[in-house]
């Protein structure tokens, strides 16, 4: 990675199919469109860092049999969002996952304090999310991982003037649009890089 003073500021694109890292307490939800928004970024899905808390949900809410599939169940647990900075108490959400026991076992067996990185989609009820993917995080690495995710969220959500693509634009038109909006320093860097590559090939 280049030193901080050598990094280039690339234009950010506002995409509805992105998956930003975001604090769950800053999300605005449009349930009708299936979109979530934070700052100036819209998305269908988002990444979050959560940990199990000690809130016990009613049995009929926590585990349900999924009648649409054999040997499948729906499991719901209460979690704290580690990226949502609350002064007095943690920001708590309910996460749900459906599937066979092998898929939802991590949620069934999860203990208070266990940390997971998750990809979420908004449910019909505000404050509840569906888990699409998860991976556990080593407890010993909590501070490092939380700090890293905070940096990711800051970088991904710091969009001053996002580029907006029209739905009918072709990939080529989108590429040209991005290039046209690149800062001059980036274009000069691309030009120098191409000359170096061409010179290497000619030698």
N, CA and C of each residue as an Amber inpcrd file, in Angstrom:
protein
   609
   0.8480000  -1.1870000   0.0000000   0.0000000   0.0000000   0.0000000
   0.8860000   1.2400000   0.0000000   0.4610000   2.2770000  -0.7410000
   1.2450000   3.5030000  -0.8240000   1.1720000   4.2560000   0.4860000
   2.2120000   5.0520000   0.7930000   2.1580000   5.9010000   1.9780000
   0.9420000   6.8130000   1.8970000   0.4100000   7.2820000   3.0350000
  -0.8040000   8.0940000   3.0330000  -0.7480000   9.2960000   2.1140000
   0.4230000   9.9760000   2.0270000   0.4940000  11.1790000   1.2060000
   0.5830000  10.8790000  -0.2760000   0.7260000   9.6120000  -0.6280000
   0.7940000   9.2390000  -2.0400000  -0.5050000   8.6230000  -2.5300000
  -1.4680000   8.4180000  -1.6280000  -2.7190000   7.8040000  -2.0240000
  -3.5530000   8.7920000  -2.8190000  -4.2690000   8.2720000  -3.8090000
  -5.0960000   9.1100000  -4.6670000  -6.5430000   9.0780000  -4.1950000
  -7.2440000  10.1820000  -4.3870000  -8.6640000  10.2410000  -4.0630000
  -9.4770000   9.8720000  -5.2900000 -10.0030000   8.6570000  -5.2750000
 -10.8020000   8.2030000  -6.4050000 -12.2590000   8.5850000  -6.2030000
 -13.0100000   8.7960000  -7.2880000 -14.4270000   9.1210000  -7.1360000
 -15.1960000   7.9220000  -6.5990000 -16.1840000   8.1760000  -5.7640000
 -17.0360000   7.1170000  -5.2410000 -18.2930000   7.0250000  -6.0980000
 -18.7730000   5.8220000  -6.2970000 -19.9770000   5.6000000  -7.0810000
 -21.1180000   5.1940000  -6.1640000 -22.2550000   5.7970000  -6.3560000
 -23.4130000   5.4780000  -5.5450000 -24.1500000   4.3330000  -6.2120000
 -24.0560000   3.1490000  -5.6470000 -24.6420000   1.9480000  -6.2510000
 -25.7060000   1.3620000  -5.3340000 -26.7960000   0.8850000  -5.9260000
 -27.8430000   0.2610000  -5.1410000 -27.5730000  -1.2060000  -4.8630000
 -26.5170000  -1.7690000  -5.4280000 -26.2070000  -3.1770000  -5.1850000
 -24.9020000  -3.3250000  -4.4120000 -24.4890000  -2.2570000  -3.7320000
 -23.2770000  -2.3190000  -2.9410000 -23.5210000  -3.0090000  -1.6080000
 -22.4530000  -3.1750000  -0.8360000 -22.5620000  -3.8350000   0.4720000
 -21.6140000  -3.1290000   1.4330000 -21.9650000  -1.9180000   1.8680000
 -21.0560000  -1.1330000   2.6990000 -20.9890000  -1.6450000   4.1340000
 -19.8900000  -1.3250000   4.7910000 -19.7760000  -1.5390000   6.2340000
 -20.4310000  -0.3420000   6.9030000 -21.3470000  -0.5950000   7.8490000
 -22.0800000   0.5260000   8.4270000 -22.5560000   0.2210000   9.8370000
 -22.6030000   1.2530000  10.6970000 -23.2030000   1.1010000  12.0270000
 -24.7210000   0.9590000  11.8580000 -25.3190000  -0.0010000  12.5170000
 -26.7420000  -0.2760000  12.3250000 -27.6320000   0.8240000  12.8910000
 -27.1200000   1.6090000  13.8330000 -27.9490000   2.6760000  14.3930000
 -28.0310000   3.8940000  13.4890000 -27.2910000   3.8860000  12.3890000
 -27.3210000   5.0220000  11.4570000 -28.0760000   4.6950000  10.1760000
 -28.6650000   3.5220000  10.1280000 -29.3340000   3.0970000   8.9050000
 -30.7380000   3.6770000   8.7990000 -31.0870000   4.0980000   7.5800000
 -32.4540000   4.4790000   7.2530000 -32.9940000   3.4270000   6.3020000
 -34.1760000   2.9230000   6.6000000 -34.7080000   1.7880000   5.8520000
 -35.9180000   2.2000000   5.0260000 -35.9180000   1.7990000   3.7530000
 -37.0970000   1.9280000   2.8930000 -37.6030000   0.5210000   2.6390000
 -38.5500000   0.0750000   3.4670000 -39.0230000  -1.3080000   3.3910000
 -39.7180000  -1.5880000   2.0750000 -40.3490000  -0.5850000   1.4780000
 -41.0890000  -0.7970000   0.2300000 -40.1470000  -1.0790000  -0.9410000
 -39.0080000  -0.3850000  -0.9650000 -38.0380000  -0.5790000  -2.0470000
 -36.9920000  -1.6270000  -1.6970000 -36.9430000  -2.0380000  -0.4370000
 -35.9260000  -3.0070000  -0.0210000 -34.5370000  -2.4030000   0.0230000
 -34.4550000  -1.0820000   0.2690000 -33.1720000  -0.3930000   0.2940000
 -32.8600000   0.0970000   1.6940000 -31.5870000   0.1150000   2.0230000
 -31.1270000   0.7440000   3.2560000 -30.1710000   1.8620000   2.8640000
 -30.1830000   2.9340000   3.6420000 -29.3370000   4.0820000   3.3420000
 -28.6070000   4.5180000   4.5920000 -27.3680000   4.9210000   4.4040000
 -26.5860000   5.5120000   5.4830000 -25.7210000   6.5950000   4.8630000
 -25.7800000   7.7910000   5.4580000 -25.1350000   8.9630000   4.8580000
 -25.6760000   9.1430000   3.4490000 -24.8040000   9.1110000   2.4440000
 -25.2550000   9.2710000   1.0630000 -25.1360000   7.9810000   0.2680000
 -25.0480000   6.8720000   0.9480000 -24.8640000   5.5810000   0.2880000
 -26.1440000   4.7530000   0.4050000 -26.6320000   4.2690000  -0.7360000
 -27.7790000   3.3720000  -0.7720000 -27.2880000   1.9590000  -1.0360000
 -27.9690000   0.9720000  -0.4860000 -27.5450000  -0.4170000  -0.6780000
 -28.7140000  -1.3550000  -0.4480000 -28.5910000  -2.5500000  -1.0150000
 -29.5510000  -3.6170000  -0.7430000 -29.1240000  -4.4390000   0.4590000
 -27.8100000  -4.5310000   0.6660000 -27.2570000  -5.3230000   1.7630000
 -26.1630000  -4.5040000   2.4530000 -25.7790000  -4.9330000   3.6480000
 -24.7090000  -4.2400000   4.3500000 -23.9150000  -5.2250000   5.1950000
 -22.7040000  -4.8170000   5.5470000 -21.8360000  -5.6090000   6.4180000
 -21.7910000  -4.9600000   7.7920000 -21.7870000  -5.8010000   8.8110000
 -21.7800000  -5.2860000  10.1740000 -20.9390000  -6.1810000  11.0640000
 -20.5850000  -5.6440000  12.2060000 -19.8340000  -6.3980000  13.2150000
 -20.7120000  -6.4660000  14.4620000 -21.0830000  -7.6730000  14.8580000
 -22.0310000  -7.8400000  15.9590000 -21.5160000  -8.8700000  16.9610000
 -22.0860000  -8.8350000  18.1540000 -21.7720000  -9.8650000  19.1440000
 -23.0550000 -10.2680000  19.8680000 -23.1050000 -11.5170000  20.2770000
 -24.2510000 -12.0100000  21.0300000 -24.3550000 -11.2560000  22.3560000
 -25.5830000 -10.9150000  22.7560000 -25.7880000 -10.3530000  24.0870000
 -26.5900000 -11.3310000  24.9300000 -26.9120000 -10.9380000  26.1580000
 -27.5800000 -11.8540000  27.0700000 -29.0980000 -11.7120000  27.0890000
 -29.6570000 -11.0150000  26.0970000 -31.1110000 -10.8800000  26.0110000
 -31.7080000 -12.1960000  25.5160000 -32.6550000 -12.7200000  26.2500000
 -33.2840000 -13.9900000  25.8920000 -34.6490000 -13.7110000  25.2660000
 -34.8250000 -14.1370000  24.0280000 -36.0920000 -13.9430000  23.3280000
 -37.0780000 -15.0380000  23.7180000 -38.3680000 -14.7780000  23.6210000
 -39.3680000 -15.8190000  23.8800000 -39.1320000 -17.0320000  22.9850000
 -39.4060000 -18.2190000  23.5030000 -39.1350000 -19.4510000  22.7560000
 -39.8150000 -19.4610000  21.3990000 -41.0680000 -18.9750000  21.3450000
 -41.8050000 -19.0120000  20.0770000 -41.2270000 -18.0490000  19.0490000
 -40.4570000 -17.0600000  19.5070000 -39.8020000 -16.1260000  18.5870000
 -38.3930000 -16.5780000  18.2460000 -37.7190000 -17.1870000  19.2030000
 -36.3200000 -17.5480000  19.0210000 -36.1220000 -18.6630000  18.0090000
 -36.9860000 -19.6830000  18.0190000 -36.8460000 -20.8270000  17.1180000
 -38.2050000 -21.1770000  16.5370000 -38.2560000 -21.2790000  15.2070000
 -39.4780000 -21.6590000  14.5150000 -39.1430000 -22.7070000  13.4700000
 -40.0620000 -23.6320000  13.2650000 -39.8830000 -24.6230000  12.2130000
 -40.2340000 -23.9950000  10.8810000 -39.3720000 -24.1930000   9.8890000
 -39.6180000 -23.6650000   8.5510000 -40.3720000 -24.7190000   7.7540000
 -41.6490000 -24.4750000   7.5030000 -42.4800000 -25.4490000   6.8100000
 -42.2120000 -25.5150000   5.3110000 -41.4210000 -24.5790000   4.8220000
 -41.1440000 -24.5640000   3.3770000 -40.0360000 -25.5300000   2.9870000
 -39.3420000 -26.1050000   3.9590000 -38.2420000 -27.0210000   3.6530000
 -38.1520000 -28.0900000   4.7390000 -37.6890000 -29.2430000   4.3560000
 -37.5370000 -30.3420000   5.2990000 -36.3360000 -30.1030000   6.2190000
 -36.5350000 -30.3680000   7.4980000 -35.4670000 -30.2530000   8.5040000
 -34.8460000 -28.8670000   8.5480000 -35.6460000 -27.8310000   8.2660000
 -35.1410000 -26.4640000   8.3050000 -35.8200000 -25.7050000   9.4400000
 -35.1470000 -24.7000000   9.9630000 -35.7070000 -23.9010000  11.0410000
 -35.2790000 -22.4530000  10.8960000 -35.9980000 -21.5820000  11.5900000
 -35.6650000 -20.1710000  11.6310000 -35.2520000 -19.8200000  13.0530000
 -34.0650000 -19.2610000  13.1670000 -33.5270000 -18.9340000  14.4800000
 -33.3270000 -17.4260000  14.5680000 -33.7260000 -16.8440000  15.6920000
 -33.5860000 -15.4080000  15.8950000 -32.9090000 -15.1730000  17.2420000
 -31.8970000 -14.2920000  17.2480000 -31.1780000 -13.9570000  18.4740000
 -30.9860000 -12.4440000  18.5500000 -30.7180000 -11.9900000  19.7610000
 -30.4470000 -10.5730000  19.9910000 -28.9360000 -10.3410000  19.9850000
 -28.5170000  -9.2720000  19.3120000 -27.1000000  -8.9490000  19.1650000
 -26.8550000  -7.4760000  19.4860000 -25.6200000  -7.1680000  19.8430000
 -25.1550000  -5.7830000  19.9590000 -24.3430000  -5.4290000  18.7260000
 -24.5770000  -4.2450000  18.1680000 -23.7730000  -3.7730000  17.0360000
 -22.5260000  -3.0960000  17.5870000 -21.3570000  -3.6250000  17.2670000
 -20.1030000  -3.1150000  17.8090000 -19.6320000  -1.8310000  17.1300000
 -20.2660000  -1.4670000  16.0170000 -19.8770000  -0.2460000  15.3080000
 -20.7630000   0.9280000  15.6650000 -21.8280000   0.6690000  16.4130000
 -22.7580000   1.7350000  16.8160000 -22.3260000   2.2660000  18.1800000
 -21.7480000   3.4440000  18.1890000 -21.2390000   4.0220000  19.4280000
 -22.3820000   4.6300000  20.2390000 -22.7770000   3.9520000  21.2800000
 -23.8160000   4.4390000  22.1810000 -23.1710000   4.7720000  23.5220000
 -23.4870000   5.9500000  24.0550000 -22.8620000   6.3990000  25.3050000
 -23.3420000   5.6000000  26.5170000 -24.6310000   5.3110000  26.5530000
 -25.1890000   4.6970000  27.7530000 -25.3490000   3.1890000  27.6480000
 -25.8840000   2.7320000  26.5560000 -26.1460000   1.2970000  26.4090000
 -25.8790000   0.8700000  24.9760000 -25.5760000  -0.4160000  24.7430000
 -25.2830000  -0.8880000  23.3830000 -26.5190000  -0.8100000  22.4960000
 -26.2880000  -0.6490000  21.2140000 -27.3870000  -0.6320000  20.2490000
 -27.7170000  -2.0740000  19.8760000 -28.9140000  -2.5130000  20.1980000
 -29.2810000  -3.9140000  20.0470000 -30.2440000  -4.1230000  18.8860000
 -30.0250000  -5.2310000  18.1830000 -30.8700000  -5.5950000  17.0500000
 -31.1600000  -7.0830000  17.1220000 -32.1870000  -7.4930000  16.3920000
 -32.5070000  -8.9090000  16.2820000 -32.0880000  -9.4010000  14.9040000
 -31.3120000 -10.4800000  14.8850000 -30.8760000 -11.0820000  13.6300000
 -31.5180000 -12.4460000  13.4840000 -31.8960000 -12.7590000  12.2430000
 -32.5570000 -14.0330000  11.9810000 -31.8370000 -14.7670000  10.8580000
 -31.8200000 -16.0840000  10.9680000 -31.2380000 -16.9090000   9.9090000
 -32.0770000 -18.1610000   9.7690000 -32.2640000 -18.6030000   8.5330000
 -33.0750000 -19.7880000   8.2630000 -32.2450000 -20.8140000   7.5160000
 -32.5270000 -22.0980000   7.7770000 -31.8210000 -23.1690000   7.0730000
 -31.7730000 -24.4210000   7.9180000 -31.0690000 -25.4390000   7.4230000
 -30.9040000 -26.6660000   8.2120000 -30.0420000 -26.4070000   9.4450000
 -30.0250000 -27.3660000  10.3500000 -29.3080000 -27.2050000  11.6150000
 -27.8410000 -26.8590000  11.4050000 -27.2290000 -27.4260000  10.3690000
 -25.8090000 -27.1830000  10.1220000 -25.5350000 -25.7240000   9.7730000
 -26.5400000 -25.0340000   9.2380000 -26.3770000 -23.6360000   8.8270000
 -26.6430000 -22.6840000   9.9880000 -27.6450000 -22.9980000  10.7990000
 -28.0480000 -22.0850000  11.8720000 -27.4570000 -22.4600000  13.2290000
 -26.6370000 -23.5000000  13.2670000 -26.1080000 -23.9670000  14.5450000
 -25.2920000 -22.9010000  15.2680000 -24.5340000 -22.0760000  14.5280000
 -23.7240000 -21.0270000  15.1520000 -24.6060000 -20.0690000  15.9400000
 -25.8350000 -19.8310000  15.4420000 -26.7440000 -18.9280000  16.1320000
 -27.4200000 -19.6210000  17.3190000 -27.6820000 -20.9190000  17.1730000
 -28.2780000 -21.6820000  18.2640000 -27.3120000 -21.8010000  19.4440000
 -26.0370000 -22.0160000  19.1240000 -25.0430000 -22.2850000  20.1580000
 -24.2610000 -21.0520000  20.6000000 -24.5060000 -19.9130000  19.9830000
 -23.7240000 -18.7190000  20.2770000 -23.8150000 -18.2860000  21.7330000
 -22.6690000 -17.9060000  22.2880000 -22.6040000 -17.4710000  23.6760000
 -22.3910000 -15.9630000  23.7630000 -22.8430000 -15.3840000  24.8490000
 -22.7240000 -13.9380000  25.0620000 -21.2770000 -13.4780000  24.8740000
 -21.1160000 -12.4520000  24.0520000 -19.7900000 -11.9010000  23.8100000
 -19.1220000 -12.3990000  22.5470000 -19.6130000 -13.4990000  21.9650000
 -19.0260000 -14.0080000  20.7180000 -19.2720000 -13.0000000  19.5950000
 -18.2200000 -12.7550000  18.8210000 -18.2700000 -11.7290000  17.7760000
 -18.3470000 -12.3860000  16.3990000 -19.1530000 -11.7760000  15.5130000
 -19.2840000 -12.2810000  14.1450000 -19.3480000 -11.1080000  13.1720000
 -18.7070000 -11.3110000  12.0410000 -18.9030000 -10.4040000  10.9190000
 -20.0540000 -10.9610000  10.1090000 -21.0160000 -10.1150000   9.7490000
 -22.2160000 -10.5990000   9.0670000 -22.5470000  -9.7260000   7.8660000
 -23.2200000 -10.3400000   6.8970000 -23.8310000  -9.6190000   5.7870000
 -25.3370000  -9.6970000   6.0030000 -25.9980000  -8.5360000   5.9900000
 -27.3930000  -8.4640000   6.3920000 -28.2920000  -7.8960000   5.3020000
 -29.5440000  -8.3290000   5.3390000 -30.6080000  -7.7600000   4.5180000
 -31.7340000  -7.3490000   5.4630000 -32.4150000  -6.2620000   5.1410000
 -33.4690000  -5.7630000   6.0090000 -34.6970000  -6.6670000   5.9700000
 -35.2760000  -6.9280000   7.1370000 -36.5120000  -7.6920000   7.2370000
 -37.7180000  -6.7530000   7.1470000 -38.9110000  -7.3550000   7.1560000
 -40.1220000  -6.5570000   7.0840000 -40.2580000  -5.6420000   8.2990000
 -39.8630000  -6.1270000   9.4600000 -39.9750000  -5.3580000  10.6940000
 -38.7110000  -4.5420000  10.9100000 -38.8840000  -3.2490000  11.1620000
 -37.7500000  -2.3720000  11.3870000 -36.9880000  -2.8240000  12.6380000
 -35.6590000  -2.8750000  12.5210000 -34.8400000  -3.2970000  13.6570000
 -34.5070000  -4.7710000  13.6410000 -35.0220000  -5.4860000  12.6410000
 -34.6940000  -6.9010000  12.4930000 -34.0420000  -7.1200000  11.1390000
 -33.0180000  -7.9830000  11.1210000 -32.2350000  -8.2050000   9.9080000
 -32.0820000  -9.6930000   9.6470000 -31.9550000 -10.0250000   8.3810000
 -31.7180000 -11.4170000   7.9770000 -30.2340000 -11.6050000   7.6850000
 -29.6450000 -12.6330000   8.2600000 -28.2230000 -12.9090000   8.0560000
 -28.0460000 -13.7420000   6.7880000 -27.2900000 -13.2130000   5.8390000
 -27.0250000 -13.9180000   4.5850000 -25.6980000 -14.6750000   4.6260000
 -24.8010000 -14.1950000   5.4720000 -23.4580000 -14.7970000   5.5550000
 -22.8370000 -14.3470000   6.8660000 -22.0010000 -15.1960000   7.4380000
 -21.3410000 -14.8270000   8.6850000 -20.0090000 -15.5380000   8.8040000
 -19.1140000 -14.9340000   9.5820000 -17.8390000 -15.5560000   9.9000000
 -17.4550000 -15.1130000  11.3090000 -17.0180000 -16.0390000  12.1660000
 -16.6640000 -15.6670000  13.5380000 -15.3710000 -14.8630000  13.5930000
 -15.2520000 -14.0630000  14.6480000 -14.0760000 -13.2390000  14.8770000
 -13.4430000 -13.6570000  16.2010000 -12.1320000 -13.8570000  16.2040000
 -11.4150000 -14.2500000  17.4150000 -11.5680000 -13.1620000  18.4730000
 -11.9570000 -13.5760000  19.6750000 -12.1690000 -12.6160000  20.7650000
 -10.9100000 -11.8100000  21.0610000  -9.7520000 -12.4360000  20.9210000
  -8.4930000 -11.7500000  21.2110000  -8.2170000 -10.6150000  20.2280000
  -8.8480000 -10.6770000  19.0590000  -8.6250000  -9.6630000  18.0250000
  -9.7300000  -8.6100000  18.0050000 -10.5810000  -8.5890000  19.0260000
 -11.7440000  -7.6990000  19.0220000 -11.3710000  -6.2480000  18.7660000
 -10.4610000  -5.6910000  19.5610000 -10.1210000  -4.2750000  19.4350000
  -9.5720000  -3.9560000  18.0540000  -8.7070000  -4.8220000  17.5460000
  -8.1120000  -4.6030000  16.2250000  -9.1700000  -4.6510000  15.1300000
 -10.0590000  -5.6460000  15.2060000 -11.0950000  -5.8090000  14.1730000
 -12.1000000  -4.6570000  14.2320000 -12.5150000  -4.2800000  15.4380000
 -13.4710000  -3.1720000  15.5640000 -12.8700000  -1.8970000  14.9970000
 -11.5990000  -1.6140000  15.3030000 -10.9390000  -0.4220000  14.7890000
 -10.8560000  -0.4580000  13.2650000 -10.5390000  -1.6430000  12.7180000
 -10.4440000  -1.7940000  11.2590000 -11.7990000  -1.5440000  10.5920000
 -12.8500000  -2.0930000  11.1790000 -14.1850000  -1.9100000  10.6030000
 -14.6470000  -0.4550000  10.7150000 -14.2660000   0.2230000  11.7900000
 -14.5900000   1.6450000  11.8910000 -13.9240000   2.4240000  10.7660000
 -12.6690000   2.0740000  10.4560000 -11.9630000   2.7450000   9.3680000
 -12.6300000   2.4520000   8.0250000 -13.0500000   1.1930000   7.8380000
 -13.7460000   0.8410000   6.6020000 -15.0310000   1.6470000   6.4500000
 -15.8070000   1.7110000   7.5340000 -17.0740000   2.4330000   7.4840000
 -16.8410000   3.9060000   7.1730000 -15.8250000   4.4950000   7.7960000
 -15.5260000   5.9040000   7.5530000 -15.1420000   6.1400000   6.1030000
 -14.3200000   5.2470000   5.5550000 -13.8720000   5.4050000   4.1650000
 -15.0150000   5.1860000   3.1790000 -15.8370000   4.1780000   3.4280000
 -16.9020000   3.8390000   2.4740000 -18.0720000   4.8100000   2.5250000
 -18.2840000   5.4370000   3.6800000 -19.4420000   6.3110000   3.8180000
 -19.1030000   7.7780000   3.6200000 -17.8120000   8.1000000   3.4870000
 -17.3990000   9.4900000   3.2890000 -17.5230000   9.8530000   1.8160000
 -18.7440000  10.0100000   1.3630000 -19.0160000  10.3100000  -0.0440000
 -19.5910000  11.7210000  -0.1270000 -18.7940000  12.6640000  -0.6120000
 -19.2610000  14.0460000  -0.7030000 -20.1660000  14.2600000  -1.9130000
 -19.6880000  13.8560000  -3.0690000 -20.4760000  13.9940000  -4.2890000
 -20.4200000  12.6770000  -5.0490000 -21.2600000  11.7140000  -4.6690000
 -21.2090000  10.3960000  -5.2970000 -21.6330000  10.4470000  -6.7600000
 -21.0380000   9.5800000  -7.5490000 -21.4310000   9.4370000  -8.9410000
 -22.6800000   8.5710000  -9.0080000 -23.6290000   9.0050000  -9.7880000
 -24.8820000   8.2570000  -9.9230000 -25.0230000   7.7650000 -11.3510000
 -25.2020000   6.4670000 -11.5200000 -25.3760000   5.8760000 -12.8380000
 -26.8650000   5.7690000 -13.1610000 -27.2070000   6.1030000 -14.3930000
 -28.5730000   5.8710000 -14.8490000 -28.7650000   4.3690000 -15.0710000
 -29.9430000   3.8330000 -14.7520000 -30.1640000   2.3810000 -14.8740000
 -29.9080000   1.8250000 -16.2750000 -30.1410000   2.6410000 -17.3140000
 -30.0270000   2.1490000 -18.6920000 -28.6180000   2.2800000 -19.2580000
 -27.6920000   2.8510000 -18.4870000 -26.3390000   3.0280000 -19.0020000
 -25.6460000   1.6810000 -19.1760000 -24.8980000   1.5750000 -20.2590000
 -24.1230000   0.3580000 -20.5050000 -22.8610000   0.3840000 -19.6570000
 -22.2160000  -0.7840000 -19.4630000 -20.9510000  -0.7970000 -18.6990000
 -19.8980000   0.1370000 -19.2730000 -19.8330000   0.2210000 -20.6070000
 -18.8370000   1.0920000 -21.2370000 -19.1220000   2.5620000 -20.9120000
 -20.3950000   2.9400000 -20.9660000 -20.7490000   4.3250000 -20.6600000
 -20.4530000   4.6410000 -19.2010000 -20.6840000   3.6810000 -18.3150000
 -20.3880000   3.8960000 -16.8940000 -18.8920000   4.0710000 -16.6760000
 -18.0900000   3.2570000 -17.3900000 -16.6420000   3.3580000 -17.2690000
 -16.1560000   4.7250000 -17.7360000 -16.6640000   5.1930000 -18.8800000
 -16.2720000   6.5130000 -19.3810000 -16.6870000   7.6140000 -18.4080000
 -17.8400000   7.4680000 -17.8050000 -18.3340000   8.4600000 -16.8500000
 -17.4160000   8.5470000 -15.6360000 -16.9720000   7.3690000 -15.1450000
 -16.0430000   7.3470000 -14.0110000 -14.7210000   8.0090000 -14.3970000
 -14.2070000   7.6640000 -15.5790000 -12.9360000   8.2510000 -16.0210000
 -13.0350000   9.7650000 -16.1600000 -14.1710000  10.2310000 -16.6990000
 -14.3410000  11.6730000 -16.8840000 -14.3820000  12.4300000 -15.5600000
 -14.7350000  11.7290000 -14.4930000 -14.8590000  12.3850000 -13.1940000
 -13.6830000  12.1150000 -12.2650000 -12.6550000  11.4750000 -12.7960000
 -11.4750000  11.2180000 -11.9780000 -10.6760000  12.4990000 -11.7800000
 -10.0860000  12.6840000 -10.5980000  -9.2240000  13.8450000 -10.3730000
  -8.0400000  13.8460000 -11.3390000  -7.5250000  15.0170000 -11.6450000
  -6.4320000  15.1440000 -12.6060000  -5.2030000  14.3560000 -12.1660000
  -4.9470000  14.3140000 -10.8440000  -3.7590000  13.6130000 -10.3550000
  -3.8510000  12.1270000 -10.6550000  -5.0660000  11.5740000 -10.6200000
  -5.2380000  10.1560000 -10.9160000  -4.9790000   9.8870000 -12.3890000
  -5.4680000  10.7650000 -13.2410000  -5.2670000  10.5840000 -14.6760000
  -3.7790000  10.6700000 -15.0190000  -3.0380000  11.5940000 -14.3900000
  -1.6000000  11.6940000 -14.6300000  -0.8880000  10.4340000 -14.1640000
  -1.3230000   9.8920000 -13.0170000  -0.7240000   8.6590000 -12.5060000
  -0.9860000   7.5010000 -13.4720000  -2.2240000   7.4080000 -13.9970000
  -2.5600000   6.3510000 -14.9620000  -1.7040000   6.4770000 -16.2180000
  -1.4920000   7.7070000 -16.6670000  -0.7010000   7.9350000 -17.8730000
   0.7470000   7.5030000 -17.6700000   1.3340000   7.8640000 -16.5230000
   2.7100000   7.4830000 -16.2340000   2.8260000   5.9650000 -16.0950000
   1.8380000   5.3550000 -15.4670000   1.8670000   3.9040000 -15.2880000
   1.8220000   3.1990000 -16.6370000   0.9920000   3.6930000 -17.5440000
   0.8990000   3.0730000 -18.8710000   2.2120000   3.2100000 -19.6330000
   2.8540000   4.3740000 -19.5100000   4.1290000   4.5620000 -20.2020000
   5.1700000   3.5950000 -19.6610000   5.1660000   3.4010000 -18.3460000
   6.1230000   2.4610000 -17.7460000   5.8750000   1.0400000 -18.2220000
   4.6010000   0.6620000 -18.3270000   4.2570000  -0.6890000 -18.7810000
   4.6800000  -0.8710000 -20.2380000   4.3700000   0.1230000 -21.0680000
   4.7140000   0.0260000 -22.4870000   6.2440000  -0.0230000 -22.6560000
   6.9630000   0.7440000 -21.8450000   8.4160000   0.7490000 -21.9310000
   8.9760000  -0.6150000 -21.5230000   8.3820000  -1.2240000 -20.5100000
   8.8490000  -2.5470000 -20.0620000   8.6210000  -3.5930000 -21.1390000
   7.4790000  -3.5000000 -21.8260000   7.1820000  -4.4840000 -22.8770000
   8.1150000  -4.3120000 -24.0640000   8.4540000  -3.0380000 -24.3940000
   9.3090000  -2.7910000 -25.5530000  10.7270000  -3.2690000 -25.3120000
  11.1650000  -3.2210000 -24.0150000  12.5100000  -3.7020000 -23.6960000
  12.5760000  -5.2000000 -23.7550000
